[in-house]
Amino acid sequence: MTNYSKGTKPMEDKILSEKAKAFMDRYVERFISRKFLAWITASGLALYGVLSSSDWTSLTMVYIGSQAAVDLVKGIRG
């Protein structure tokens, strides 16, 4: 068993987790937009039978609309 100083190990895990998240966010956003990823996920769930077609439409439209609003605010703020 490793003897860590008080709070050392959780902080290292948090830093590594944040770095991994930042890396993934940068490359996922570059190659696949979040809107497209949401559509792919909803489509997969609909094809698998977890979502009905109306649920698929609602989920996709709500996400695309909310993401468009976020993009608009980002554009206004510069």
N, CA, C and O of each residue as an XYZ file, in Angstrom:
312
protein
N       0.840     -1.179      0.000
C       0.000      0.000      0.000
C       0.885      1.240      0.000
O       1.832      1.330      0.780
N       0.581      2.184     -0.862
C       1.367      3.399     -0.971
C       0.934      4.403      0.079
O      -0.258      4.555      0.349
N       1.889      5.077      0.663
C       1.587      6.062      1.688
C       1.624      7.455      1.057
O       2.695      8.028      0.859
N       0.437      7.992      0.744
C       0.345      9.321      0.146
C       0.170     10.366      1.229
O      -0.445     10.113      2.265
N       0.720     11.544      0.974
C       0.474     12.662      1.879
C      -1.008     12.987      1.819
O      -1.700     12.634      0.864
N      -1.467     13.645      2.827
C      -2.889     13.981      2.896
C      -3.300     14.785      1.663
O      -2.798     15.885      1.434
N      -4.230     14.219      0.864
C      -4.774     14.911     -0.286
C      -3.947     14.841     -1.554
O      -4.360     15.404     -2.568
N      -2.814     14.185     -1.548
C      -1.952     14.167     -2.725
C      -2.551     13.337     -3.856
O      -2.660     13.830     -4.979
N      -2.935     12.113     -3.596
C      -3.431     11.222     -4.636
C      -4.711     11.738     -5.299
O      -4.782     11.750     -6.527
N      -5.725     12.164     -4.538
C      -6.920     12.682     -5.202
C      -6.625     13.887     -6.085
O      -7.242     14.036     -7.140
N      -5.704     14.744     -5.683
C      -5.370     15.915     -6.486
C      -4.703     15.489     -7.786
O      -4.995     16.051     -8.841
N      -3.812     14.504     -7.726
C      -3.172     13.998     -8.936
C      -4.205     13.393     -9.873
O      -4.154     13.619    -11.082
N      -5.144     12.622     -9.325
C      -6.205     12.025    -10.142
C      -7.060     13.097    -10.793
O      -7.446     12.972    -11.955
N      -7.357     14.150    -10.042
C      -8.182     15.229    -10.573
C      -7.462     15.943    -11.712
O      -8.070     16.244    -12.739
N      -6.180     16.212    -11.537
C      -5.399     16.884    -12.580
C      -5.336     16.025    -13.831
O      -5.523     16.528    -14.939
N      -5.072     14.720    -13.664
C      -5.028     13.827    -14.816
C      -6.385     13.756    -15.500
O      -6.463     13.746    -16.728
N      -7.452     13.708    -14.712
C      -8.794     13.657    -15.268
C      -9.100     14.925    -16.061
O      -9.667     14.854    -17.151
N      -8.731     16.076    -15.522
C      -8.965     17.336    -16.224
C      -8.155     17.415    -17.514
O      -8.647     17.908    -18.529
N      -6.918     16.931    -17.477
C      -6.088     16.933    -18.685
C      -6.669     16.007    -19.743
O      -6.700     16.350    -20.924
N      -7.131     14.833    -19.319
C      -7.735     13.895    -20.271
C      -9.008     14.476    -20.855
O      -9.257     14.342    -22.053
N      -9.820     15.119    -20.023
C     -11.058     15.726    -20.499
C     -10.754     16.853    -21.485
O     -11.411     16.964    -22.521
N      -9.770     17.684    -21.173
C      -9.399     18.780    -22.065
C      -8.912     18.236    -23.401
O      -9.258     18.771    -24.455
N      -8.117     17.184    -23.362
C      -7.625     16.566    -24.597
C      -8.778     16.036    -25.440
O      -8.843     16.279    -26.645
N      -9.689     15.307    -24.793
C     -10.826     14.736    -25.523
C     -11.744     15.827    -26.057
O     -12.198     15.742    -27.198
N     -12.025     16.847    -25.255
C     -12.884     17.939    -25.711
C     -12.309     18.619    -26.944
O     -13.033     18.918    -27.894
N     -11.021     18.857    -26.922
C     -10.388     19.543    -28.047
C     -10.523     18.733    -29.331
O     -10.858     19.287    -30.378
N     -10.270     17.442    -29.265
C     -10.302     16.641    -30.477
C     -11.698     16.194    -30.875
O     -11.984     16.057    -32.064
N     -12.568     15.966    -29.910
C     -13.952     15.610    -30.259
C     -14.626     16.796    -30.928
O     -15.327     16.625    -31.925
N     -14.428     17.994    -30.396
C     -15.019     19.177    -31.006
C     -14.457     19.437    -32.390
O     -15.161     19.935    -33.269
N     -13.207     19.106    -32.583
C     -12.599     19.338    -33.883
C     -13.169     18.388    -34.945
O     -13.438     18.817    -36.067
N     -13.355     17.125    -34.613
C     -13.760     16.142    -35.606
C     -15.256     15.882    -35.652
O     -15.798     15.603    -36.722
N     -15.922     15.967    -34.533
C     -17.357     15.687    -34.486
C     -18.015     16.750    -33.630
O     -17.695     16.895    -32.450
N     -18.931     17.490    -34.224
C     -19.613     18.500    -33.428
C     -20.521     17.829    -32.403
O     -20.964     16.697    -32.599
N     -20.784     18.516    -31.344
C     -21.651     17.957    -30.307
C     -23.064     17.732    -30.831
O     -23.734     16.778    -30.433
N     -23.512     18.603    -31.714
C     -24.855     18.428    -32.290
C     -24.922     17.123    -33.074
O     -25.892     16.374    -32.961
N     -23.904     16.859    -33.855
C     -23.881     15.625    -34.637
C     -23.757     14.412    -33.723
O     -24.388     13.384    -33.970
N     -22.963     14.520    -32.688
C     -22.808     13.429    -31.736
C     -24.142     13.131    -31.036
O     -24.485     11.968    -30.822
N     -24.891     14.181    -30.681
C     -26.212     13.988    -30.064
C     -27.153     13.301    -31.038
O     -27.919     12.421    -30.646
N     -27.104     13.691    -32.291
C     -27.966     13.087    -33.300
C     -27.614     11.611    -33.509
O     -28.504     10.768    -33.618
N     -26.337     11.307    -33.564
C     -25.888      9.915    -33.725
C     -26.338      9.072    -32.531
O     -26.828      7.957    -32.712
N     -26.177      9.593    -31.323
C     -26.586      8.862    -30.123
C     -28.087      8.616    -30.120
O     -28.536      7.498    -29.866
N     -28.864      9.658    -30.401
C     -30.322      9.512    -30.438
C     -30.737      8.535    -31.530
O     -31.657      7.740    -31.336
N     -30.073      8.588    -32.661
C     -30.400      7.668    -33.757
C     -30.091      6.226    -33.382
O     -30.868      5.318    -33.681
N     -28.958      6.020    -32.728
C     -28.606      4.675    -32.284
C     -29.614      4.133    -31.284
O     -30.012      2.971    -31.366
N     -30.025      4.966    -30.349
C     -31.025      4.541    -29.368
C     -32.375      4.270    -30.025
O     -33.084      3.346    -29.627
N     -32.732      5.066    -31.023
C     -33.990      4.847    -31.738
C     -33.929      3.544    -32.543
O     -34.895      2.781    -32.570
N     -32.807      3.299    -33.186
C     -32.661      2.058    -33.961
C     -32.663      0.835    -33.053
O     -33.163     -0.224    -33.432
N     -32.109      0.979    -31.870
C     -32.067     -0.120    -30.910
C     -33.421     -0.350    -30.252
O     -33.652     -1.397    -29.648
N     -34.311      0.622    -30.368
C     -35.654      0.488    -29.821
C     -35.840      1.109    -28.450
O     -36.880      0.918    -27.819
N     -34.851      1.845    -27.983
C     -34.945      2.479    -26.675
C     -35.772      3.772    -26.765
O     -36.491      4.112    -25.826
N     -35.673      4.486    -27.887
C     -36.417      5.728    -28.096
C     -37.461      5.537    -29.183
O     -37.227      4.841    -30.171
N     -38.612      6.159    -28.989
C     -39.617      6.173    -30.057
C     -39.232      7.282    -31.035
O     -38.357      8.097    -30.743
N     -39.877      7.307    -32.176
C     -39.535      8.324    -33.173
C     -39.863      9.728    -32.669
O     -39.134     10.673    -32.970
N     -40.948      9.877    -31.907
C     -41.273     11.209    -31.376
C     -40.258     11.631    -30.317
O     -39.900     12.806    -30.237
N     -39.790     10.680    -29.502
C     -38.746     10.994    -28.521
C     -37.451     11.382    -29.222
O     -36.751     12.300    -28.794
N     -37.141     10.671    -30.305
C     -35.939     10.976    -31.077
C     -36.005     12.397    -31.623
O     -35.038     13.154    -31.536
N     -37.153     12.747    -32.186
C     -37.321     14.085    -32.744
C     -37.208     15.147    -31.652
O     -36.524     16.155    -31.827
N     -37.873     14.919    -30.540
C     -37.840     15.892    -29.443
C     -36.429     16.065    -28.894
O     -35.958     17.190    -28.726
N     -35.764     14.970    -28.620
C     -34.414     15.022    -28.070
C     -33.464     15.741    -29.014
O     -32.683     16.594    -28.592
N     -33.533     15.401    -30.259
C     -32.633     16.006    -31.241
C     -32.911     17.497    -31.403
O     -31.980     18.302    -31.428
N     -34.177     17.866    -31.513
C     -34.513     19.276    -31.712
C     -34.183     20.130    -30.484
O     -33.709     21.257    -30.628
N     -34.424     19.611    -29.297
C     -34.101     20.363    -28.081
C     -32.599     20.576    -27.991
O     -32.155     21.682    -27.681
N     -31.818     19.562    -28.250
C     -30.374     19.706    -28.140
C     -29.840     20.659    -29.201
O     -29.020     21.527    -28.902
N     -30.298     20.502    -30.425
C     -29.815     21.382    -31.492
C     -30.212     22.826    -31.203
O     -29.414     23.740    -31.410
N     -31.435     23.038    -30.728
C     -31.876     24.395    -30.401
C     -31.078     24.999    -29.267
O     -30.701     26.169    -29.326
N     -30.813     24.210    -28.228
C     -30.051     24.740    -27.101
C     -28.607     25.006    -27.494
O     -28.018     25.989    -27.045
N     -28.037     24.163    -28.310
C     -26.660     24.377    -28.753
C     -26.583     25.604    -29.662
O     -25.607     26.353    -29.615
N     -27.612     25.810    -30.488
C     -27.633     26.998    -31.339
C     -27.702     28.265    -30.489
O     -27.064     29.267    -30.815
N     -28.474     28.224    -29.401
C     -28.562     29.384    -28.510
C     -27.206     29.662    -27.861
O     -26.792     30.817    -27.758
N     -26.521     28.619    -27.430
C     -25.190     28.783    -26.840
C     -24.232     29.382    -27.864
O     -23.473     30.296    -27.544
N     -24.265     28.871    -29.091
C     -23.392     29.394    -30.154
C     -23.695     30.864    -30.441
O     -22.784     31.649    -30.700
N     -24.978     31.235    -30.395
C     -25.366     32.623    -30.645
C     -24.808     33.543    -29.570
O     -24.268     34.606    -29.877
N     -24.937     33.140    -28.312
C     -24.415     33.943    -27.209
C     -22.902     34.061    -27.312
O     -22.351     35.137    -27.078
N     -22.225     32.975    -27.658
C     -20.766     33.032    -27.828
C     -20.397     34.007    -28.941
O     -19.431     34.760    -28.820
N     -21.171     33.990    -30.024
C     -20.903     34.892    -31.136
C     -21.122     36.351    -30.765
O     -20.374     37.222    -31.211
N     -22.128     36.624    -29.964
C     -22.407     37.985    -29.547
C     -21.329     38.501    -28.604
O     -20.885     39.643    -28.716
N     -20.917     37.653    -27.684
C     -19.898     38.050    -26.702
C     -18.503     38.138    -27.305
O     -17.620     38.802    -26.762
N     -18.317     37.464    -28.426
C     -17.023     37.539    -29.102
C     -16.115     36.541    -28.633
O     -14.980     36.470    -29.103
